[in-house]
Amino acid sequence: MVTFTEEHTAFRKSVRAFVEREIDPYVDAWERDGRMPTHELFGKLGALGWLGLEYDEAYGGQGADHRFAVVLAEEIGRCDAAGVGMAIAVQTDMATPSLHRFGSEDLKARYLAPAIRGEMVAAIAVTEPDAGSDVAGLRTRATRDGDDWVIDGAKLYITNGVQADWLCLLARTSDEGGARGMSQIVVPTDTPGLRVSRKLDKLGNRCSDTAELAFDGVRVPVANTIGTIGRGFQQQMAQFQNERMVACYGRVGACERALDRTRDYLKQRRAFGGTLMDNQYLAYQLAELYARVDLCRHYNYACAEAYERGEDTSRFATIAKLAIGRLCEDVARTCLQYHGGIGYMEETWTARFLRDMRITSIGGGADEVMLRVIATMHGM
Ligand SMILES: Cc1cc2nc3c(=O)[nH]c(=O)nc-3n(C[C@H](O)[C@H](O)[C@H](O)COP(=O)(O)OP(=O)(O)OC[C@H]3O[C@@H](n4cnc5c(N)ncnc54)[C@H](O)[C@@H]3O)c2cc1C
């Protein structure tokens, strides 16, 4: 059982209060607009030190243990629109871990520190029109020209991509093919030749902006390479573990809150001479989902502990991602169903929740890709 100290508990209270005060009152408008004021919100989070909880103090991080990141994700996960948590998680756990781990001091000073302060918005640019699950198939090309990379290609479904100040880009930097010869490169979004070709319209997570990006002769210094030239694929695979872990922490918070809200609704909604909760079938269905949330929470905590010990968490992160993706769908479907007609209305949280949770089984590696990894781990 992972140990949460009084400081973790106090931090949980602070994050919950922040969500209730600074996020939830505004998300309906952000969802309607199809974008949130990311710089403004990140400025507030950065001022609190929450965008760099685990990062070195030298770059403005808090140097805190991983359990603080678990708490942050669980609590942000409870907010009224999952798109907010996705935008924050991209900043803290998807676009910046490689830079923190492998980046040069100069890159960290220019891009990591402002991201931690919330002054710059970051995005992770891996997926392409012809390469999503199969990352080794990506084609965006960075060609060396003296001390510069010249980048040509396209990236698709890039969260924060419309508002981002810089990208953690994965591009092909040699002709080796497959997983070889890729590099991670910091690309400032105001570089000539880089443009948002489309702002995408989505089923859910509507307040989080999602972009298609076009690169046409985008020139950045080779010094913007994160870590080792040619090791980008491997560095990105490690960064994906952070992405999956934090996504799973957040979803446990989201599912628990959804079940609590549905329980409360069933207790007050009357039908057939009693409350809906008097119907044991409904209570048992919710009980089963609560039990699955609990299993996932403690599986997450086992993962978090392994991460704190410095162990490889890919098995934990893969299995958790698969299980929690499925749990999210079951919770969202059940909560909407038990609200009846009102659950289908936009005025009720259940409709957005159903839409928002659907991405869990696709983004950051689809369920089938998780199964492929698990099958390989078991010699299949
Ligand atoms: C809202 C949203 C936000 C996103 N944000 C980002 C981001 O910030 N940065 C980024 O780089 N990417 C992002 N993505 C991309 C996301 O990671 C990919 O969509 C995902 O990895 C799947 O890739 P794909 O869409 O190309 O699907 P494909 O690779 O075309 O796969 C389609 C489907 O085929 C099945 N499948 C695939 N491979 C296998 C297999 N080996 N065996 C069996 N079945 C398989 C799965 O069901 C899969 O869903 C985002 C996507 C969405 C929808």
PDBQT file of the ligand as one rigid body, heavy atoms in Angstrom, charges set to zero:
ROOT
HETATM    1  C1  LIG A 401      -8.104  13.413 -28.930  1.00  0.00    +0.000 C 
HETATM    2  C2  LIG A 401      -6.781  12.861 -29.325  1.00  0.00    +0.000 A 
HETATM    3  C3  LIG A 401      -5.627  13.453 -28.840  1.00  0.00    +0.000 A 
HETATM    4  C4  LIG A 401      -4.384  12.980 -29.234  1.00  0.00    +0.000 A 
HETATM    5  N1  LIG A 401      -3.243  13.641 -28.817  1.00  0.00    +0.000 NA
HETATM    6  C5  LIG A 401      -2.056  13.292 -29.365  1.00  0.00    +0.000 A 
HETATM    7  C6  LIG A 401      -0.894  14.080 -29.102  1.00  0.00    +0.000 A 
HETATM    8  O1  LIG A 401      -0.916  15.060 -28.335  1.00  0.00    +0.000 OA
HETATM    9  N2  LIG A 401       0.275  13.744 -29.713  1.00  0.00    +0.000 N 
HETATM   10  C7  LIG A 401       0.359  12.676 -30.549  1.00  0.00    +0.000 A 
HETATM   11  O2  LIG A 401       1.445  12.423 -31.077  1.00  0.00    +0.000 OA
HETATM   12  N3  LIG A 401      -0.736  11.889 -30.817  1.00  0.00    +0.000 NA
HETATM   13  C8  LIG A 401      -1.925  12.189 -30.250  1.00  0.00    +0.000 A 
HETATM   14  N4  LIG A 401      -3.041  11.431 -30.519  1.00  0.00    +0.000 N 
HETATM   15  C9  LIG A 401      -2.910  10.285 -31.404  1.00  0.00    +0.000 C 
HETATM   16  C10 LIG A 401      -3.162   8.930 -30.742  1.00  0.00    +0.000 C 
HETATM   17  O3  LIG A 401      -2.084   8.570 -29.919  1.00  0.00    +0.000 OA
HETATM   18  C11 LIG A 401      -3.410   7.941 -31.890  1.00  0.00    +0.000 C 
HETATM   19  O4  LIG A 401      -4.681   8.275 -32.449  1.00  0.00    +0.000 OA
HETATM   20  C12 LIG A 401      -3.401   6.509 -31.446  1.00  0.00    +0.000 C 
HETATM   21  O5  LIG A 401      -2.099   6.108 -31.085  1.00  0.00    +0.000 OA
HETATM   22  C13 LIG A 401      -3.926   5.557 -32.555  1.00  0.00    +0.000 C 
HETATM   23  O6  LIG A 401      -3.285   5.835 -33.763  1.00  0.00    +0.000 OA
HETATM   24  P1  LIG A 401      -4.165   6.019 -35.095  1.00  0.00    +0.000 P 
HETATM   25  O7  LIG A 401      -5.197   7.016 -34.778  1.00  0.00    +0.000 OA
HETATM   26  O8  LIG A 401      -3.261   6.305 -36.229  1.00  0.00    +0.000 OA
HETATM   27  O9  LIG A 401      -4.871   4.646 -35.310  1.00  0.00    +0.000 OA
HETATM   28  P2  LIG A 401      -4.344   3.417 -36.236  1.00  0.00    +0.000 P 
HETATM   29  O10 LIG A 401      -2.906   3.168 -35.956  1.00  0.00    +0.000 OA
HETATM   30  O11 LIG A 401      -4.758   3.659 -37.632  1.00  0.00    +0.000 OA
HETATM   31  O12 LIG A 401      -5.191   2.223 -35.633  1.00  0.00    +0.000 OA
HETATM   32  C14 LIG A 401      -6.614   2.194 -35.772  1.00  0.00    +0.000 C 
HETATM   33  C15 LIG A 401      -7.143   1.089 -34.887  1.00  0.00    +0.000 C 
HETATM   34  O13 LIG A 401      -6.640  -0.168 -35.350  1.00  0.00    +0.000 OA
HETATM   35  C16 LIG A 401      -6.452  -1.026 -34.257  1.00  0.00    +0.000 C 
HETATM   36  N5  LIG A 401      -5.031  -1.456 -34.236  1.00  0.00    +0.000 N 
HETATM   37  C17 LIG A 401      -3.937  -0.700 -34.454  1.00  0.00    +0.000 A 
HETATM   38  N6  LIG A 401      -2.823  -1.441 -34.353  1.00  0.00    +0.000 NA
HETATM   39  C18 LIG A 401      -3.220  -2.694 -34.097  1.00  0.00    +0.000 A 
HETATM   40  C19 LIG A 401      -2.539  -3.928 -33.891  1.00  0.00    +0.000 A 
HETATM   41  N7  LIG A 401      -1.203  -4.005 -33.930  1.00  0.00    +0.000 N 
HETATM   42  N8  LIG A 401      -3.273  -5.035 -33.644  1.00  0.00    +0.000 NA
HETATM   43  C20 LIG A 401      -4.624  -4.971 -33.607  1.00  0.00    +0.000 A 
HETATM   44  N9  LIG A 401      -5.312  -3.843 -33.785  1.00  0.00    +0.000 NA
HETATM   45  C21 LIG A 401      -4.634  -2.718 -34.022  1.00  0.00    +0.000 A 
HETATM   46  C22 LIG A 401      -6.844  -0.262 -32.994  1.00  0.00    +0.000 C 
HETATM   47  O14 LIG A 401      -8.173  -0.559 -32.672  1.00  0.00    +0.000 OA
HETATM   48  C23 LIG A 401      -6.713   1.171 -33.430  1.00  0.00    +0.000 C 
HETATM   49  O15 LIG A 401      -7.560   2.034 -32.677  1.00  0.00    +0.000 OA
HETATM   50  C24 LIG A 401      -4.292  11.859 -30.099  1.00  0.00    +0.000 A 
HETATM   51  C25 LIG A 401      -5.461  11.247 -30.558  1.00  0.00    +0.000 A 
HETATM   52  C26 LIG A 401      -6.687  11.733 -30.190  1.00  0.00    +0.000 A 
HETATM   53  C27 LIG A 401      -7.919  11.079 -30.748  1.00  0.00    +0.000 C 
ENDROOT
TORSDOF 0
